[in-house]
Amino acid sequence: MDASIINPFIAATAAVFKEMFGLDAAPDKPYVLEESSDSKWEISGLIGLAGAAQGIVAVRLPPGLAETLLGRTGMTFKTDDEKKQMVGGLVAELTNIVSGNAAGRFKDVNLDIAPPVVVRGDKHQISWPKIAPVLAVPMKTPAGAFELDVCFKV
């Protein structure tokens, strides 16, 4: 996958973390995600892109970082179940905004964005489409690390 495809997703992710949470999100060296590898992340926000190009975008993070991000929004909760629902909603919306902002950076490419889905579970796996390699971009913030995974074909 060339830089012209992955860079809009990295830039959108960094911008969203700065604007929504006041955190600098710095990318580390991208790598190709192996098909059979287990995730070290416990929460993944997934979203499909279709139209003139197609693919899947995932924002994957540990629960502690997701809860920290929720706290930075100023939202409050009364029960653990409510917190779990709010964290899921936050991860879904984060993935949606990152994908939407990145899609807008592809000039002259008409893209439709599906509703986000959140997957939870220790070492969960995602069955990625075979349309392109999955590029994983480790991201670091002062509040913790997460990963941006992109499988995208223009």
C-alpha positions as CSV (number, residue, x, y, z in Angstrom):
1,M,0.0,0.0,0.0
2,D,1.5,3.3,-1.0
3,A,1.7,6.4,1.2
4,S,-0.9,8.3,-0.8
5,I,-3.5,5.8,0.4
6,I,-2.5,5.4,4.1
7,N,-1.5,9.0,4.8
8,P,-5.0,10.5,4.7
9,F,-6.0,8.0,7.4
10,I,-3.0,8.8,9.6
11,A,-3.6,12.5,9.2
12,A,-7.3,12.2,10.0
13,T,-6.5,10.1,13.1
14,A,-4.0,12.6,14.4
15,A,-6.4,15.5,13.8
16,V,-9.3,13.8,15.5
17,F,-7.2,12.9,18.6
18,K,-6.0,16.5,18.8
19,E,-9.4,18.1,18.3
20,M,-11.6,15.7,20.3
21,F,-9.2,14.8,23.2
22,G,-6.4,17.3,23.2
23,L,-3.9,14.6,22.6
24,D,-1.1,14.3,20.1
25,A,-1.2,11.0,18.3
26,A,2.1,10.2,16.6
27,P,2.4,7.3,14.1
28,D,5.1,4.7,14.4
29,K,6.5,2.6,11.6
30,P,3.6,0.9,9.7
31,Y,3.7,-2.9,9.0
32,V,1.7,-5.4,7.1
33,L,-0.7,-7.2,9.4
34,E,-0.5,-10.9,9.0
35,E,-3.9,-12.6,8.3
36,S,-3.7,-15.1,11.1
37,S,-2.3,-12.8,13.8
38,D,-4.3,-12.3,17.0
39,S,-5.0,-8.8,18.1
40,K,-3.3,-7.5,21.2
41,W,-6.2,-5.0,21.4
42,E,-9.4,-5.5,23.3
43,I,-11.7,-3.0,21.5
44,S,-11.8,-2.5,17.8
45,G,-14.0,0.0,16.0
46,L,-14.6,-1.1,12.4
47,I,-16.1,0.7,9.4
48,G,-16.6,-0.2,5.8
49,L,-15.9,2.1,2.9
50,A,-17.5,1.4,-0.5
51,G,-18.0,3.2,-3.8
52,A,-15.3,4.1,-6.3
53,A,-12.8,2.6,-3.8
54,Q,-13.4,0.0,-1.0
55,G,-12.0,-1.2,2.2
56,I,-12.2,-1.5,6.0
57,V,-10.8,0.9,8.6
58,A,-10.2,-0.2,12.2
59,V,-9.2,1.8,15.3
60,R,-8.0,-0.7,17.9
61,L,-7.2,0.2,21.5
62,P,-7.0,-1.1,25.0
63,P,-9.9,-0.5,27.4
64,G,-7.9,1.8,29.6
65,L,-7.2,4.2,26.8
66,A,-10.8,4.1,25.7
67,E,-11.9,5.0,29.2
68,T,-9.4,7.8,29.3
69,L,-10.7,9.2,26.1
70,L,-14.3,9.0,27.4
71,G,-13.1,11.0,30.5
72,R,-11.6,13.7,28.3
73,T,-15.0,14.2,26.6
74,G,-16.6,15.2,30.0
75,M,-19.3,12.6,29.7
76,T,-20.3,11.0,32.9
77,F,-21.9,7.6,33.8
78,K,-23.5,6.1,36.8
79,T,-23.0,2.3,36.3
80,D,-20.4,0.0,34.9
81,D,-22.9,-1.1,32.2
82,E,-23.5,2.6,31.3
83,K,-19.7,3.1,31.1
84,K,-19.3,0.1,28.8
85,Q,-22.0,1.3,26.5
86,M,-20.5,4.8,26.4
87,V,-17.0,3.5,25.7
88,G,-18.5,1.4,22.8
89,G,-20.3,4.5,21.4
90,L,-17.1,6.6,21.7
91,V,-15.0,4.0,19.8
92,A,-17.7,3.7,17.1
93,E,-18.0,7.5,16.7
94,L,-14.2,7.9,16.8
95,T,-13.9,5.3,14.0
96,N,-16.7,7.0,12.0
97,I,-15.1,10.5,12.3
98,V,-11.6,9.2,11.3
99,S,-13.0,7.4,8.3
100,G,-15.2,10.3,7.2
101,N,-12.3,12.8,7.5
102,A,-9.9,10.5,5.6
103,A,-12.5,9.8,2.9
104,G,-12.9,13.6,2.4
105,R,-9.1,13.8,1.6
106,F,-9.5,11.5,-1.5
107,K,-10.4,14.1,-4.1
108,D,-12.5,12.8,-7.0
109,V,-13.2,9.5,-5.3
110,N,-16.8,9.0,-4.3
111,L,-17.0,6.9,-1.1
112,D,-19.9,5.7,1.0
113,I,-19.3,5.0,4.6
114,A,-21.1,2.2,6.4
115,P,-22.2,2.5,10.1
116,P,-19.4,1.6,12.5
117,V,-19.3,-1.7,14.4
118,V,-17.4,-2.3,17.7
119,V,-15.9,-5.6,18.5
120,R,-14.7,-6.5,22.0
121,G,-12.7,-9.3,23.4
122,D,-9.2,-10.3,24.4
123,K,-7.2,-11.3,21.3
124,H,-10.1,-11.1,18.9
125,Q,-9.5,-11.6,15.2
126,I,-10.9,-9.7,12.3
127,S,-11.5,-11.5,9.0
128,W,-10.2,-8.9,6.6
129,P,-11.2,-8.8,2.9
130,K,-8.7,-10.0,0.4
131,I,-8.8,-6.9,-1.7
132,A,-5.5,-5.3,-0.4
133,P,-2.9,-5.8,2.3
134,V,-3.9,-4.7,5.8
135,L,-1.5,-1.9,6.9
136,A,-1.2,-1.5,10.6
137,V,0.0,1.8,12.0
138,P,0.9,1.8,15.7
139,M,0.0,5.2,17.2
140,K,1.3,6.7,20.4
141,T,-0.3,9.3,22.6
142,P,0.6,10.6,26.1
143,A,-2.4,8.7,27.4
144,G,-1.4,5.4,25.8
145,A,-0.9,3.5,22.5
146,F,-3.4,2.3,19.9
147,E,-3.4,1.0,16.4
148,L,-4.9,2.2,13.1
149,D,-5.5,-0.7,10.6
150,V,-6.4,0.0,7.0
151,C,-7.3,-2.4,4.2
152,F,-8.2,-0.1,1.2
153,K,-8.2,-0.4,-2.5
154,V,-8.6,2.6,-4.8
